[in-house]
């Protein structure tokens, strides 16, 4: 049906789609978790915040599970390298995510203010920790991870958990956390009213400003102060997976090479910056639904800026550039990609249709009156 090269590009696009889907759909959940102890001034207001995402947060989180499964099936070398090398970071991410289901389910079981406040801070950590870990991961992937493949294509990782906290990756944390706070605040502004919605609008302004400044700073850093990667040997996109059969060079500014080859890629960072201004404008003008659509496009634009800059690299190696994993040499076999493609064509539209139906059924604002009238059925 498709040749190997086309299948590889398709599965790179599917991987990008799942990353964007998770960040957009679960991103506002994480943002609301981070804002929970600060925007909600009363217990009822905090319950309003939780119930804006109450019917959908579990479904949103399954995007991450799907992403892991697809990486395992279609990009097994990437999966093996990331999950073995960043094992401690993955555990921290999982334990952060563990706080969310117990926080949602147990927070309102007892009326004791200390009990509820403790779970509010647990949900705050459940939003902050995954946001920080995932942003650190993105920053370190852009820099390149310290791994090397042996002749049997086994990954040897030489770094440790604390190496992830380097200056550029910490800047990526500022970008990621401010972006998810913006996205969460936009969703709250859309789904709430009165004072709570007004506080969310103020968060949109300052988080948007912080995001724009840090995003621009990261761009300058990559342009003038950070090495990028470039394949210097001839690549056969239809050959079997063998990452060691290429040569790769590192040099400052190489992550911008794709923008000269494919000028249309410039639309991604421009949309991120213009989009955040439009998000703030629409929020001020109370075009809340439009603001949420634009903030979702901002999230996608940021991710496509990173992905477009790195293509065809998926996982660069900082200590042995030839071991870097790319679209052309890190995928599963052609037969596996074809089989997964047919399954995706069948089941993905079903999942998307169901997700759309759920959001349509659960649309509308959540108010303090709703909480007071449904004390025992709502979070």
Secondary structure, 3 states (H helix, E strand, C coil): CCCHHHHHHHHHHHHHHHHHHHHHHHHHHHHHHHHHHHHCCCHHHHHHHHHHHCCCHHHHHHHHHHHHHHHHHHCHHHHHHHHHHCHHHHHHHHHHHHHHHHHHHHHHHCCCHHHHHHHHHHHHHHHHHHHHHHHHHHHHHHHCECEEECCCCCEEECCCHHHHCCHHHHHHHHHHHHHHHHHHHHHHHHHCCHHHHHHHHHHHHHHHHHHHHHHHHHHHHHHHCCEEEEECCCCCCCCCCCHHHCCEEEEECHHHHHHHHCHHHHHHHHHHHHHHHHHHHHHHCCCHHHHHHHHHHHHHHHHHHHHHHHCCEEECECCCHHHCEECCCCCCCHHHHHHHHHHHHHHHHHHHHHHHHHHHHCCCCCCHHHHHHCCCCCC
